[in-house]
Amino acid sequence: MRCFIAIEFDENTRNTLASIQNELKNQGVQGNYTRIENLHLTLKFLGEIDMPTYLDICNLMKKVSRNHELFVLELGKLGKFDKGNKKIVWTGLLGNKHLMSLFRDIESGLEDIIPIKKESRYIPHITLIREAVLNSNDISGIEKHHKLGYSFKAPGISLMESTRVNGRLTYVRRAYENFIA
């Protein structure tokens, strides 16, 4: 299965992100919008994993989650990545030491399980649109509508499978671990 470790969002957070997407649509930004049920924060993309690896990752998630408390994340500015001719529009998250510590613990634990590419720099972001077609080269006009200051809780981590259901990209939770309270 093709998997990644993520932080999933509650309904209010998904709705807030969907309202940002709607504002982007109203500004004329076209592209492949992330479906509301697929919105998440990727901590680490794993690629294809087999069952023994899946079990090892579940154990790692248990271990890591016991060393982290629930924490709060806050939406940051909109941004874009250029991937060839295609653009990805995302919303960032404000700097968060808890998130960065969690990322480092996951990446460190994975070293003993699967060959991973160490991130030179982790840029926490939530993908809103893939293959975005922007009217101009920047998104500064869109930023005035952005929900800066919106905060939400990160209660745990999920192991997600990326699959297609009836031809649609779907993320299915395969494991979940709460942080300590």
PASEBA-1860 file (N, C-alpha, C; in nm, 3 decimals):
! residues 181
1> MRCFIAIE> 0.082/-0.118/0.000/0.000/0.000/0.000/0.087/0.125/0.000 ~ 0.037/0.228/-0.066/0.106/0.357/-0.075/0.060/0.442/0.044 ~ 0.154/0.478/0.132/0.114/0.538/0.260/0.192/0.664/0.295 ~ 0.138/0.735/0.393/0.204/0.851/0.452/0.154/0.866/0.596 ~ 0.235/0.933/0.677/0.196/0.964/0.815/0.147/1.109/0.816 ~ 0.034/1.132/0.882/-0.029/1.264/0.875/-0.097/1.303/1.005 ~ -0.131/1.430/1.011/-0.224/1.480/1.111/-0.354/1.508/1.036 ~ -0.461/1.444/1.083/-0.592/1.466/1.023/-0.660/1.584/1.094
9> FDENTRNT> -0.762/1.639/1.028/-0.829/1.758/1.081/-0.972/1.728/1.123 ~ -1.018/1.805/1.221/-1.158/1.795/1.261/-1.245/1.867/1.157 ~ -1.374/1.854/1.172/-1.468/1.909/1.074/-1.457/2.061/1.062 ~ -1.442/2.131/1.173/-1.430/2.277/1.167/-1.308/2.320/1.088 ~ -1.197/2.252/1.109/-1.075/2.285/1.037/-1.091/2.256/0.889 ~ -1.148/2.141/0.856/-1.172/2.110/0.715/-1.262/2.216/0.650 ~ -1.366/2.258/0.722/-1.456/2.360/0.668/-1.386/2.494/0.650 ~ -1.298/2.529/0.742/-1.220/2.652/0.729/-1.131/2.645/0.605
17> LASIQNEL> -1.065/2.531/0.586/-0.980/2.514/0.469/-1.063/2.516/0.341 ~ -1.182/2.456/0.345/-1.271/2.457/0.228/-1.315/2.599/0.196 ~ -1.334/2.683/0.297/-1.373/2.821/0.270/-1.258/2.897/0.204 ~ -1.134/2.865/0.240/-1.019/2.924/0.172/-1.019/2.879/0.026 ~ -1.045/2.750/0.003/-1.052/2.699/-0.135/-1.161/2.773/-0.213 ~ -1.276/2.795/-0.150/-1.385/2.866/-0.218/-1.344/3.008/-0.254 ~ -1.270/3.074/-0.165/-1.221/3.208/-0.195/-1.125/3.205/-0.314 ~ -1.042/3.102/-0.320/-0.951/3.087/-0.433/-1.029/3.067/-0.563
25> KNQGVQGN> -1.132/2.983/-0.557/-1.217/2.962/-0.675/-1.282/3.093/-0.718 ~ -1.331/3.170/-0.621/-1.394/3.299/-0.651/-1.296/3.399/-0.710 ~ -1.168/3.383/-0.681/-1.063/3.468/-0.738/-1.022/3.420/-0.877 ~ -1.081/3.309/-0.922/-1.052/3.258/-1.056/-0.939/3.158/-1.064 ~ -0.893/3.109/-0.950/-0.784/3.010/-0.952/-0.843/2.874/-0.989 ~ -0.793/2.819/-1.098/-0.839/2.689/-1.144/-0.735/2.584/-1.107 ~ -0.779/2.459/-1.104/-0.687/2.350/-1.075/-0.759/2.233/-1.013 ~ -0.681/2.138/-0.967/-0.734/2.018/-0.904/-0.740/2.043/-0.753
33> YTRIENLH> -0.858/2.085/-0.706/-0.876/2.118/-0.566/-0.882/1.991/-0.481 ~ -0.810/1.992/-0.369/-0.814/1.879/-0.276/-0.954/1.866/-0.219 ~ -1.009/1.746/-0.229/-1.143/1.724/-0.172/-1.137/1.743/-0.021 ~ -1.245/1.797/0.034/-1.249/1.833/0.176/-1.212/1.714/0.266 ~ -1.256/1.595/0.232/-1.225/1.478/0.316/-1.079/1.435/0.304 ~ -1.007/1.486/0.204/-0.866/1.451/0.187/-0.770/1.554/0.246 ~ -0.821/1.664/0.300/-0.734/1.766/0.356/-0.666/1.713/0.482 ~ -0.534/1.732/0.491/-0.454/1.680/0.601/-0.319/1.750/0.601
41> LTLKFLGE> -0.240/1.725/0.704/-0.102/1.772/0.709/-0.011/1.650/0.702 ~ 0.063/1.638/0.593/0.157/1.526/0.579/0.279/1.551/0.668 ~ 0.311/1.451/0.747/0.433/1.455/0.827/0.547/1.385/0.753 ~ 0.515/1.271/0.692/0.617/1.197/0.617/0.552/1.107/0.513 ~ 0.592/1.123/0.388/0.547/1.033/0.282/0.633/0.908/0.287 ~ 0.570/0.790/0.282/0.641/0.664/0.297/0.656/0.586/0.167 ~ 0.566/0.609/0.073/0.566/0.531/-0.050/0.500/0.396/-0.027 ~ 0.536/0.299/-0.110/0.478/0.164/-0.100/0.538/0.091/0.020
49> IDMPTYLD> 0.450/0.034/0.104/0.498/-0.045/0.218/0.426/-0.180/0.219 ~ 0.497/-0.281/0.271/0.436/-0.414/0.284/0.383/-0.432/0.426 ~ 0.323/-0.547/0.454/0.259/-0.570/0.584/0.358/-0.567/0.700 ~ 0.476/-0.634/0.691/0.570/-0.624/0.803/0.613/-0.478/0.830 ~ 0.633/-0.402/0.725/0.670/-0.261/0.741/0.555/-0.183/0.804 ~ 0.433/-0.212/0.759/0.314/-0.149/0.816/0.310/-0.171/0.968 ~ 0.333/-0.293/1.011/0.330/-0.324/1.155/0.441/-0.251/1.230 ~ 0.560/-0.243/1.170/0.670/-0.169/1.232/0.637/-0.020/1.245
57> ICNLMKKV> 0.574/0.035/1.143/0.537/0.177/1.147/0.428/0.201/1.252 ~ 0.334/0.110/1.264/0.232/0.122/1.369/0.296/0.123/1.507 ~ 0.395/0.038/1.529/0.467/0.036/1.656/0.543/0.166/1.679 ~ 0.605/0.218/1.574/0.675/0.346/1.584/0.577/0.457/1.622 ~ 0.460/0.458/1.559/0.361/0.561/1.590/0.318/0.555/1.737 ~ 0.302/0.434/1.791/0.268/0.420/1.933/0.377/0.480/2.020 ~ 0.501/0.446/1.988/0.615/0.494/2.066/0.624/0.647/2.059 ~ 0.616/0.700/1.939/0.629/0.845/1.920/0.514/0.919/1.989
65> SRNHELFV> 0.393/0.869/1.974/0.277/0.940/2.030/0.284/0.948/2.183 ~ 0.348/0.851/2.245/0.361/0.852/2.392/0.457/0.961/2.440 ~ 0.538/1.013/2.349/0.636/1.117/2.384/0.590/1.257/2.346 ~ 0.467/1.269/2.300/0.417/1.400/2.256/0.279/1.426/2.314 ~ 0.258/1.551/2.352/0.127/1.594/2.402/0.048/1.656/2.288 ~ -0.083/1.656/2.304/-0.170/1.728/2.212/-0.117/1.871/2.202 ~ -0.116/1.926/2.081/-0.069/2.064/2.064/-0.159/2.137/1.966 ~ -0.139/2.267/1.959/-0.223/2.352/1.874/-0.141/2.402/1.757
73> LELGKLGK> -0.202/2.398/1.638/-0.142/2.450/1.516/-0.220/2.573/1.473 ~ -0.153/2.662/1.401/-0.218/2.784/1.352/-0.186/2.803/1.204 ~ -0.292/2.831/1.126/-0.272/2.853/0.983/-0.184/2.975/0.960 ~ -0.097/2.963/0.861/-0.011/3.073/0.820/-0.054/3.125/0.684 ~ 0.042/3.177/0.610/0.014/3.239/0.481/-0.006/3.135/0.372 ~ -0.071/3.180/0.265/-0.080/3.097/0.144/0.054/3.101/0.073 ~ 0.083/2.994/0.000/0.205/2.989/-0.078/0.187/2.898/-0.196 ~ 0.293/2.885/-0.276/0.287/2.795/-0.390/0.423/2.731/-0.411
81> FDKGNKKI> 0.419/2.609/-0.458/0.538/2.538/-0.503/0.524/2.525/-0.654 ~ 0.634/2.540/-0.724/0.635/2.512/-0.867/0.689/2.373/-0.886 ~ 0.611/2.289/-0.954/0.652/2.152/-0.984/0.651/2.140/-1.136 ~ 0.764/2.173/-1.197/0.766/2.181/-1.342/0.680/2.299/-1.385 ~ 0.591/2.274/-1.481/0.498/2.378/-1.526/0.377/2.389/-1.435 ~ 0.364/2.297/-1.342/0.246/2.293/-1.257/0.275/2.357/-1.122 ~ 0.171/2.417/-1.067/0.185/2.483/-0.938/0.098/2.413/-0.834 ~ 0.147/2.410/-0.712/0.070/2.360/-0.599/0.046/2.478/-0.507
89> VWTGLLGN> -0.081/2.505/-0.477/-0.116/2.613/-0.384/-0.143/2.549/-0.249 ~ -0.086/2.609/-0.145/-0.096/2.552/-0.012/-0.113/2.663/0.091 ~ -0.155/2.624/0.209/-0.152/2.715/0.323/-0.048/2.661/0.420 ~ 0.033/2.751/0.467/0.136/2.711/0.561/0.084/2.709/0.704 ~ 0.172/2.671/0.793/0.142/2.673/0.936/0.249/2.757/1.004 ~ 0.208/2.831/1.105/0.306/2.912/1.177/0.404/2.821/1.249 ~ 0.525/2.871/1.266/0.630/2.793/1.331/0.582/2.730/1.460 ~ 0.611/2.603/1.477/0.561/2.531/1.593/0.665/2.429/1.637
97> KHLMSLFR> 0.723/2.451/1.754/0.830/2.362/1.802/0.779/2.220/1.827 ~ 0.651/2.207/1.868/0.594/2.073/1.892/0.585/1.994/1.761 ~ 0.540/2.062/1.656/0.529/1.997/1.526/0.667/1.956/1.475 ~ 0.765/2.043/1.488/0.898/2.011/1.438/0.961/1.896/1.517 ~ 0.937/1.893/1.647/0.987/1.783/1.730/0.922/1.651/1.689 ~ 0.792/1.655/1.665/0.719/1.536/1.620/0.776/1.487/1.487 ~ 0.796/1.579/1.393/0.852/1.543/1.263/0.989/1.476/1.279 ~ 1.075/1.535/1.360/1.210/1.478/1.380/1.203/1.339/1.442
105> DIESGLED> 1.114/1.319/1.539/1.101/1.188/1.603/1.052/1.082/1.504 ~ 0.958/1.119/1.420/0.907/1.025/1.319/1.017/0.992/1.219 ~ 1.083/1.094/1.168/1.187/1.071/1.069/1.301/0.987/1.127 ~ 1.339/1.015/1.249/1.445/0.939/1.315/1.404/0.793/1.334 ~ 1.281/0.769/1.379/1.233/0.633/1.400/1.220/0.554/1.273 ~ 1.188/0.622/1.164/1.172/0.552/1.036/1.304/0.502/0.980 ~ 1.414/0.563/1.021/1.546/0.523/0.969/1.573/0.375/0.991 ~ 1.521/0.319/1.099/1.543/0.178/1.130/1.443/0.086/1.061
113> IIPIKKES> 1.343/0.144/0.995/1.235/0.064/0.936/1.242/0.060/0.784 ~ 1.257/0.175/0.723/1.258/0.183/0.577/1.364/0.282/0.532 ~ 1.415/0.263/0.410/1.507/0.365/0.359/1.426/0.491/0.329 ~ 1.462/0.600/0.393/1.389/0.724/0.369/1.485/0.833/0.324 ~ 1.429/0.926/0.252/1.506/1.043/0.212/1.489/1.145/0.324 ~ 1.599/1.179/0.389/1.593/1.279/0.496/1.560/1.413/0.433 ~ 1.463/1.480/0.495/1.425/1.613/0.448/1.533/1.712/0.488 ~ 1.581/1.790/0.392/1.678/1.892/0.428/1.608/2.003/0.506
121> RYIPHITL> 1.482/2.024/0.474/1.402/2.123/0.544/1.255/2.083/0.534 ~ 1.189/2.066/0.645/1.047/2.033/0.646/0.968/2.162/0.642 ~ 0.884/2.177/0.540/0.797/2.294/0.527/0.654/2.247/0.549 ~ 0.604/2.262/0.672/0.468/2.214/0.698/0.366/2.296/0.619 ~ 0.284/2.225/0.544/0.184/2.292/0.460/0.068/2.199/0.434 ~ -0.044/2.258/0.398/-0.165/2.183/0.364/-0.195/2.212/0.218 ~ -0.190/2.110/0.134/-0.214/2.129/-0.009/-0.362/2.157/-0.033 ~ -0.388/2.272/-0.097/-0.525/2.311/-0.130/-0.558/2.282/-0.275
129> IREAVLNS> -0.460/2.305/-0.365/-0.483/2.286/-0.509/-0.357/2.229/-0.573 ~ -0.375/2.128/-0.656/-0.267/2.076/-0.740/-0.295/2.124/-0.882 ~ -0.190/2.135/-0.961/-0.203/2.177/-1.101/-0.279/2.309/-1.110 ~ -0.245/2.401/-1.021/-0.315/2.530/-1.015/-0.279/2.616/-1.136 ~ -0.379/2.685/-1.187/-0.361/2.783/-1.294/-0.393/2.918/-1.231 ~ -0.289/2.998/-1.210/-0.307/3.127/-1.146/-0.317/3.236/-1.253 ~ -0.396/3.339/-1.224/-0.411/3.451/-1.317/-0.284/3.534/-1.325 ~ -0.207/3.536/-1.219/-0.080/3.607/-1.219/0.023/3.516/-1.154
137> NDISGIEK> 0.146/3.563/-1.153/0.252/3.478/-1.098/0.253/3.474/-0.947 ~ 0.174/3.561/-0.882/0.173/3.555/-0.736/0.030/3.541/-0.685 ~ 0.019/3.521/-0.557/-0.113/3.500/-0.498/-0.141/3.606/-0.392 ~ -0.074/3.721/-0.407/-0.090/3.825/-0.305/-0.234/3.876/-0.297 ~ -0.306/3.881/-0.408/-0.444/3.926/-0.406/-0.535/3.832/-0.331 ~ -0.496/3.707/-0.327/-0.576/3.605/-0.259/-0.553/3.611/-0.108 ~ -0.433/3.650/-0.069/-0.397/3.648/0.073/-0.487/3.733/0.160 ~ -0.545/3.839/0.105/-0.629/3.926/0.189/-0.752/3.853/0.241
145> HHKLGYSF> -0.789/3.742/0.176/-0.905/3.665/0.219/-0.868/3.549/0.313 ~ -0.740/3.533/0.334/-0.692/3.415/0.407/-0.730/3.420/0.555 ~ -0.748/3.303/0.613/-0.792/3.289/0.752/-0.673/3.284/0.848 ~ -0.590/3.385/0.844/-0.477/3.390/0.937/-0.530/3.392/1.079 ~ -0.461/3.325/1.166/-0.502/3.324/1.305/-0.593/3.209/1.343 ~ -0.638/3.130/1.244/-0.722/3.016/1.277/-0.635/2.908/1.342 ~ -0.674/2.864/1.461/-0.599/2.762/1.535/-0.682/2.635/1.548 ~ -0.614/2.523/1.555/-0.681/2.394/1.571/-0.589/2.297/1.643
153> KAPGISLM> -0.650/2.197/1.703/-0.575/2.099/1.781/-0.524/1.985/1.694 ~ -0.404/1.939/1.729/-0.347/1.819/1.668/-0.348/1.712/1.777 ~ -0.450/1.625/1.777/-0.465/1.529/1.887/-0.388/1.399/1.870 ~ -0.336/1.372/1.748/-0.268/1.246/1.725/-0.216/1.236/1.583 ~ -0.161/1.119/1.551/-0.107/1.095/1.417/-0.176/0.974/1.354 ~ -0.184/0.980/1.222/-0.251/0.874/1.146/-0.158/0.818/1.041 ~ -0.171/0.689/1.016/-0.108/0.625/0.901/-0.217/0.616/0.796 ~ -0.195/0.684/0.684/-0.295/0.694/0.579/-0.250/0.618/0.455
161> ESTRVNGR> -0.346/0.554/0.391/-0.322/0.489/0.263/-0.378/0.578/0.154 ~ -0.299/0.599/0.050/-0.342/0.674/-0.067/-0.385/0.573/-0.173 ~ -0.512/0.578/-0.209/-0.565/0.479/-0.303/-0.668/0.545/-0.394 ~ -0.715/0.472/-0.491/-0.823/0.521/-0.578/-0.947/0.439/-0.551 ~ -1.058/0.509/-0.528/-1.188/0.447/-0.509/-1.280/0.505/-0.616 ~ -1.328/0.418/-0.705/-1.409/0.462/-0.818/-1.340/0.573/-0.897 ~ -1.209/0.558/-0.914/-1.131/0.653/-0.992/-1.094/0.781/-0.920 ~ -1.135/0.797/-0.794/-1.105/0.919/-0.719/-0.998/0.893/-0.615
169> LTYVRRAY> -0.902/0.985/-0.607/-0.799/0.976/-0.505/-0.864/0.983/-0.367 ~ -0.835/0.884/-0.284/-0.896/0.875/-0.152/-0.789/0.838/-0.050 ~ -0.793/0.905/0.064/-0.700/0.874/0.172/-0.777/0.799/0.280 ~ -0.729/0.679/0.311/-0.797/0.591/0.407/-0.707/0.574/0.529 ~ -0.763/0.601/0.646/-0.686/0.583/0.769/-0.667/0.434/0.794 ~ -0.540/0.393/0.814/-0.507/0.253/0.843/-0.463/0.233/0.987 ~ -0.422/0.341/1.054/-0.383/0.334/1.195/-0.389/0.474/1.253 ~ -0.409/0.481/1.385/-0.417/0.611/1.451/-0.365/0.597/1.594
177> ENFIA> -0.294/0.698/1.639/-0.245/0.703/1.778/-0.266/0.843/1.834 ~ -0.334/0.851/1.950/-0.351/0.978/2.021/-0.221/1.018/2.088 ~ -0.198/1.150/2.096/-0.091/1.200/2.180/-0.137/1.189/2.325 ~ -0.041/1.196/2.417/-0.079/1.192/2.558/-0.150/1.322/2.593 ~ -0.242/1.314/2.686/-0.323/1.433/2.721/-0.248/1.525/2.815
END
